[in-house]
Amino acid sequence: MLRRLLGVLVPLLVVLAAAMGVPLAMAVAEGETQRMYLDRLADASRFASLADNALSSGRTAALRDEMVRYDALYSSPAALVAPGGRIILASRENFDLTVPTVSEQLELAFAGYRPEPPEIVWPWRDAPLVVVEPVGRDSEVVASVVTVSSTAPLRAQIEQIWWLLVLVGLVPLLALVAVAWPISRWVLRPIHQLDEATARVASGKLDTRADVDGPPELRRLAVSFNSMVDVVGRALRRQRAFVADASHQLRNPLASLRLAVENLQPHLDSEAARQAHEIAVEEAAEMGRVLDALLAATRLDSAVAAEPVELDSLVATHEPAWAASALRAEIELHVDIPGGLRVLEPPGGLGSVLDELVGNAVRLSGGSEIVVRAELVGAMVELHVVDDGTGLPEAERVAALDRFWRSPRHQNIAGTGLGLAICAELVTAAGGQLELLSPGPHGLDAVVRLPAAD
């Protein structure tokens, strides 16, 4: 963001410097051109005055000598031209009158008009400066004095002044850029601190507070952020306290209720009463399972920090329980986890996720084989729990990740419909994805994708 801010400020400063420097450079070029023109015009006027006397007296030698000395001193040839383009005298031989600027100004001078001042001399244009001064007055012009001056010294001087202006302009520009850098850092530092504080809060560190620093607007934002974190922290503490209290207060009455219901069995004489008793016991057990699932779903919000874990070691601790469960259901279990794979998981989350997926495959798939395998795909590790059972249609595979959803075929099997939803949220909290796929004509492939840990 600092680079983007400077990327906006620096071009604006450059445009501002150009907006002030370009007119100044044009004024310099115009002023220097005017100065040289007036200087050459004064010389031409002096020659015109001398030429008027020389032509009236017939003595032009002194004028010629004056023009020759002028040409030798300024390297600017001068000539006295009669109407019709005949050169009366010149400071050097082969004086060229065919130059477009010379011929045009001579026509104006012989018509009784004084030529217009020349255009501004720019450093990249090497055209000479031509000055024509008529000898005589109004319609009695008897000749014209022509001087042709090289603009090379003038262009070099203008260019030198321009470079000096550039150097003088760079000093305040660089000073402004140098000041903009620390000011921009001062303005953006609270934003970076807020960003870091937000990341720490998102990782579960609710004791994080942003520094109240920087401009007034950002200080108010930091205060509001700290107040928000306080409110969220208090809400989470109340929620966790409620979870703990609910867990303690509901488990004991529920256990007592189930025990009391079970104790009624010896007092039941009829078959209808015994069937009602079995239903009541099963409903009490189902209430216990729903309570455990709801408490797990509530605790999920406090487990958002992903931690690295060795995948083969984690699976090895859970594999005996999976094997025992599969053996009781007469299902073959195959586990293929390569060594060296490390993934990011929420604290204690991945083991529970795999337990749920393998347990669902054992209880609900109706197949004869379950394969648990893992592979590295790019920057992600994919874990597959594949069974060869009846599987699920595509619409049910998507709906199975919603809370409290159960397949119509499994309504008579114990369950709450929360297990896969909790697993999906745990995997998503770790930066991964849980997806149910079809591995072939039948069966189900539960895929867990998690970021690989360095």
C-alpha positions in Angstrom: 0.0 0.0 0.0 2.9 2.3 0.7 4.2 1.8 -2.9 0.7 2.5 -4.3 0.3 5.7 -2.2 3.8 6.9 -3.3 2.9 5.9 -6.8 0.0 8.4 -6.6 1.8 11.2 -4.8 5.0 11.2 -6.8 3.4 11.6 -10.3 1.2 14.4 -8.9 4.3 16.2 -7.6 6.0 15.6 -11.0 2.9 17.0 -12.8 2.9 20.0 -10.4 6.6 20.7 -11.1 6.0 20.4 -14.8 3.0 22.7 -14.7 5.2 25.3 -13.1 8.5 24.6 -14.9 7.2 24.4 -18.5 5.8 27.9 -18.6 8.9 29.2 -17.0 11.1 27.4 -19.6 9.0 28.9 -22.4 9.3 32.4 -20.8 13.1 31.9 -20.7 13.3 30.9 -24.3 11.0 33.8 -25.3 13.0 36.3 -23.3 16.4 35.2 -24.6 15.1 35.2 -28.2 13.7 38.8 -27.7 17.0 40.0 -26.2 19.0 38.7 -29.2 16.5 40.0 -31.7 16.5 43.5 -30.2 20.3 43.4 -30.1 20.5 42.4 -33.8 17.7 44.9 -34.7 19.7 47.7 -33.1 22.8 46.7 -35.2 20.6 46.6 -38.4 19.1 50.0 -37.6 22.6 51.5 -37.2 23.6 50.0 -40.6 20.5 51.4 -42.2 21.3 54.8 -40.8 24.9 54.6 -42.2 23.6 53.2 -45.5 21.2 56.1 -45.9 24.1 58.6 -45.7 26.4 56.4 -47.8 23.9 56.0 -50.6 23.1 59.7 -50.7 26.8 60.7 -50.7 28.0 57.8 -52.9 30.7 56.8 -50.4 30.1 53.2 -49.4 33.6 52.0 -48.5 33.3 52.9 -44.8 30.0 51.1 -44.6 31.5 48.0 -46.3 34.4 48.1 -43.8 31.9 48.4 -40.9 30.0 45.4 -42.1 33.1 43.3 -42.6 34.3 44.1 -39.0 30.8 43.2 -37.7 30.8 39.9 -39.6 34.3 39.1 -38.2 33.2 39.9 -34.6 29.8 38.2 -34.5 30.0 35.7 -37.3 26.8 37.3 -38.7 27.0 38.3 -42.4 25.4 41.6 -43.3 24.4 43.0 -46.7 22.8 46.0 -48.3 20.2 45.0 -50.8 18.6 47.2 -53.5 14.9 46.7 -54.6 14.7 43.8 -57.0 17.2 41.7 -55.0 20.5 43.2 -56.2 23.2 43.2 -53.5 24.8 46.6 -53.3 27.5 45.5 -50.8 28.0 42.7 -48.4 30.3 41.6 -45.6 31.3 38.4 -47.5 31.0 37.1 -51.0 28.2 34.8 -52.1 25.6 36.2 -49.7 22.6 34.0 -50.0 19.3 35.8 -50.6 17.3 32.7 -51.6 16.7 31.6 -48.0 12.9 31.7 -47.6 13.0 33.8 -44.4 15.3 36.4 -46.1 13.3 36.7 -49.3 10.0 37.0 -47.4 11.2 39.7 -45.1 12.8 41.6 -48.0 9.5 41.7 -49.8 7.9 43.2 -46.7 10.6 45.7 -46.2 10.5 46.9 -49.8 6.7 47.2 -49.5 7.2 49.7 -46.6 6.4 47.3 -43.8 8.7 46.4 -40.9 9.0 42.6 -40.6 7.4 40.9 -37.6 9.6 39.7 -34.7 10.9 36.2 -35.2 9.4 33.1 -33.6 10.8 31.7 -30.3 14.1 30.0 -30.8 14.0 26.4 -29.4 17.1 24.4 -28.7 16.1 21.7 -31.2 15.6 24.2 -34.1 18.7 25.4 -35.9 17.2 28.1 -38.2 19.2 31.4 -38.3 17.9 34.7 -36.9 17.2 37.0 -39.9 16.7 40.8 -39.3 15.8 43.1 -42.2 15.8 46.9 -41.7 14.5 49.1 -44.5 16.7 52.1 -45.6 14.4 55.1 -46.2 10.9 55.8 -45.0 7.5 54.4 -45.9 7.2 54.1 -49.7 10.6 55.8 -50.2 12.6 52.6 -49.3 15.7 52.7 -51.4 17.4 49.6 -49.9 17.3 47.2 -47.0 19.9 46.0 -44.6 20.0 42.2 -44.0 21.8 40.5 -41.1 21.8 36.7 -40.7 22.8 35.5 -37.2 23.5 31.9 -36.1 21.3 30.8 -33.2 23.7 28.2 -32.0 25.0 30.3 -29.0 21.5 31.3 -28.2 20.2 27.7 -28.3 23.1 26.5 -26.1 22.4 29.3 -23.6 18.7 28.4 -23.5 19.5 24.7 -23.1 21.9 25.6 -20.3 19.3 27.7 -18.5 16.7 24.9 -18.9 19.1 22.3 -17.3 19.7 24.7 -14.5 15.9 25.0 -14.0 15.6 21.2 -14.0 18.2 20.9 -11.3 16.7 23.7 -9.3 13.2 22.1 -9.6 14.5 18.7 -8.6 15.7 19.9 -5.3 12.2 20.8 -3.9 10.7 17.8 -5.7 13.1 15.4 -4.1 12.6 17.1 -0.8 8.8 16.6 -1.1 9.3 13.0 -2.0 11.6 12.6 0.9 9.0 14.1 3.2 6.2 12.1 1.6 7.9 8.8 2.4 8.0 9.1 6.2 4.6 10.8 6.2 3.1 7.9 4.2 4.7 5.4 6.5 3.3 7.3 9.5 -0.2 7.3 8.0 -0.1 3.6 6.9 1.7 2.2 10.0 -1.6 2.0 12.0 -3.3 0.3 9.1 -0.5 -2.4 9.0 -0.9 -2.7 12.8 -4.7 -3.1 12.5 -4.2 -5.7 9.8 -1.8 -7.7 12.0 -4.1 -7.4 15.0 -7.0 -8.6 12.9 -5.0 -11.6 11.7 -4.1 -12.5 15.4 -7.8 -12.1 16.4 -8.8 -14.4 13.5 -6.3 -17.0 14.7 -8.0 -17.0 18.2 -5.9 -14.6 20.1 -8.7 -12.5 21.6 -6.3 -10.6 23.9 -4.8 -8.8 21.0 -5.2 -5.0 20.9 -4.3 -2.5 18.2 -2.0 0.4 19.0 -3.8 3.8 19.1 -1.4 5.7 16.8 -1.3 7.7 13.6 -3.8 10.4 12.3 -6.9 11.1 14.3 -9.2 9.1 12.0 -7.0 6.0 12.3 -6.8 6.5 16.1 -10.6 6.5 16.2 -10.6 3.3 14.0 -8.1 1.6 16.4 -10.2 2.5 19.4 -13.4 1.1 17.7 -11.5 -2.0 16.7 -10.3 -2.6 20.3 -13.9 -2.1 21.5 -15.2 -4.6 19.0 -12.6 -7.2 20.1 -13.6 -6.6 23.7 -17.3 -7.2 22.8 -16.4 -10.3 20.8 -14.2 -11.6 23.6 -16.9 -11.2 26.2 -19.5 -12.9 23.9 -17.2 -15.8 23.3 -16.4 -16.1 27.0 -20.1 -16.1 27.8 -20.7 -18.7 25.1 -18.0 -21.0 26.4 -19.2 -20.5 30.0 -22.7 -21.4 28.8 -21.3 -24.5 27.0 -19.6 -25.6 30.2 -22.6 -25.0 32.3 -25.0 -26.7 29.9 -22.7 -29.7 29.7 -22.5 -30.0 33.4 -26.2 -29.2 34.2 -27.8 -31.3 31.4 -25.7 -34.5 31.5 -26.5 -35.4 35.1 -30.3 -35.0 34.8 -30.3 -36.8 31.5 -28.3 -39.7 33.0 -30.6 -39.8 36.0 -33.6 -39.8 33.7 -32.2 -42.7 31.6 -31.4 -44.6 34.8 -34.9 -44.1 36.2 -36.5 -45.2 32.9 -34.3 -48.3 32.8 -35.2 -49.1 36.5 -38.8 -49.3 35.5 -38.2 -52.5 33.5 -38.9 -55.0 36.4 -42.2 -53.4 37.1 -43.6 -53.8 33.6 -46.0 -56.7 33.1 -47.5 -56.3 29.6 -45.8 -56.5 26.2 -47.0 -53.1 25.2 -45.5 -51.5 28.3 -42.1 -53.2 27.6 -42.2 -51.9 24.0 -42.9 -48.4 25.3 -40.1 -48.8 27.8 -37.6 -49.7 25.1 -38.7 -46.7 23.0 -38.2 -44.4 26.1 -34.7 -45.8 26.7 -33.7 -45.4 23.1 -35.1 -41.8 23.1 -33.0 -41.0 26.2 -29.9 -42.4 24.5 -30.7 -40.3 21.4 -31.1 -37.2 23.5 -27.6 -37.9 24.9 -26.1 -38.2 21.4 -27.9 -35.0 20.3 -26.5 -33.2 23.3 -23.0 -34.3 22.6 -23.3 -33.3 18.9 -24.7 -29.8 19.8 -21.9 -29.2 22.4 -19.3 -30.2 19.8 -20.8 -27.9 17.2 -20.8 -25.0 19.8 -17.2 -25.6 20.7 -16.2 -25.5 17.1 -16.1 -21.7 17.0 -13.2 -21.7 19.5 -11.0 -24.0 17.5 -9.9 -22.0 14.5 -6.1 -22.0 14.7 -4.5 -24.5 12.3 -1.5 -26.5 13.5 0.9 -28.8 11.7 0.5 -32.6 12.4 2.3 -35.7 11.1 -0.4 -37.5 9.2 1.0 -41.1 9.5 1.4 -40.7 13.3 -2.1 -39.3 13.7 -3.7 -42.1 11.6 -1.6 -44.8 13.5 -3.2 -43.7 16.8 -6.8 -44.0 15.3 -6.3 -47.1 13.1 -6.8 -49.7 15.9 -10.2 -48.4 16.8 -11.2 -48.3 13.1 -10.0 -51.9 12.6 -12.0 -53.1 15.6 -15.2 -51.3 14.4 -14.7 -52.7 10.9 -14.1 -56.2 12.2 -17.4 -56.1 14.2 -19.2 -55.1 11.0 -17.3 -57.8 9.0 -15.8 -55.1 6.7 -12.2 -55.1 5.4 -10.1 -52.0 6.3 -7.1 -51.0 4.3 -4.9 -48.0 5.4 -2.3 -46.5 3.0 -0.7 -43.3 4.5 2.8 -42.4 3.1 5.3 -41.2 5.6 6.5 -37.6 5.7 3.2 -36.0 5.0 2.4 -33.0 7.3 -0.9 -31.1 7.2 -2.4 -28.1 8.9 -5.4 -29.0 11.1 -7.5 -27.3 13.8 -6.4 -28.4 17.3 -7.6 -32.0 17.8 -9.8 -31.7 14.6 -8.4 -34.1 12.0 -8.6 -37.2 14.2 -12.2 -36.5 14.9 -12.9 -35.9 11.3 -11.4 -39.2 10.2 -13.2 -41.0 13.0 -16.5 -39.6 11.8 -15.8 -40.5 8.1 -14.7 -44.1 8.9 -17.5 -44.5 11.4 -20.1 -43.4 8.8 -18.6 -45.8 6.2 -18.8 -48.7 8.7 -22.3 -48.0 9.9 -24.0 -46.6 6.7 -22.3 -47.7 3.6 -23.5 -51.3 3.5 -20.3 -52.3 1.7 -17.6 -54.9 2.4 -14.4 -52.8 2.1 -13.1 -49.4 3.3 -9.8 -47.8 2.0 -8.2 -44.9 3.8 -5.4 -43.4 1.8 -3.6 -40.0 1.4 -1.6 -38.3 -1.4 0.1 -34.9 -2.0 -1.5 -32.9 -4.7 0.3 -29.6 -5.3 0.2 -27.6 -2.1 -2.6 -29.7 -0.6 -2.8 -33.1 1.0 -5.8 -35.2 0.0 -7.2 -37.9 2.4 -9.7 -40.3 0.9 -12.1 -42.6 2.9 -13.5 -44.8 0.1 -16.1 -47.5 0.5 -17.7 -49.9 -1.9 -21.3 -49.6 -0.6 -24.5 -48.2 -2.0 -23.2 -44.6 -2.1 -25.4 -41.5 -2.4 -26.9 -39.6 -5.3 -25.3 -36.3 -6.3 -28.0 -34.2 -4.7 -27.7 -36.1 -1.4 -23.9 -35.9 -1.4 -24.3 -32.0 -1.4 -27.0 -32.0 1.2 -25.2 -34.4 3.5 -22.8 -31.6 4.6 -25.8 -29.6 6.0 -26.6 -29.7 9.7 -29.3 -32.2 10.8 -29.6 -33.7 7.3 -30.1 -37.5 7.2 -30.6 -39.8 4.2 -34.1 -41.3 4.0 -32.5 -44.8 3.9 -30.8 -44.1 7.3 -33.7 -42.8 9.3 -33.8 -46.0 11.5 -30.0 -45.9 12.2 -28.8 -44.0 15.2 -27.4 -40.6 14.4 -28.0 -36.8 14.7 -27.1 -35.5 11.2 -24.5 -33.2 12.7 -21.3 -35.2 12.2 -20.5 -34.4 8.6 -21.5 -30.8 9.0 -19.1 -30.4 12.0 -16.3 -32.1 10.0 -16.9 -29.8 7.1 -16.6 -26.7 9.3 -13.5 -28.1 11.0 -11.8 -28.7 7.7 -12.8 -25.3 6.3 -11.5 -23.6 9.5 -8.1 -25.2 8.7 -8.1 -23.8 5.2 -9.2 -27.0 3.5 -12.3 -28.6 2.0 -14.5 -31.7 2.6 -16.2 -33.1 -0.4 -18.3 -36.2 -1.0 -17.6 -37.9 -4.4 -18.6 -41.0 -6.3 -15.6 -43.2 -6.9 -17.4 -45.3 -9.5 -20.6 -47.1 -10.2 -21.2 -47.5 -6.5 -19.7 -46.5 -3.2 -18.7 -43.2 -1.7 -15.4 -41.3 -1.6 -15.1 -38.8 1.3 -12.2 -36.4 0.3 -10.6 -34.2 2.9 -8.2 -31.6 1.4 -5.9 -29.8 3.8 -2.9 -27.4 3.2 0.4 -29.2 3.4 2.6 -28.0 6.2 6.3 -27.2 5.6 
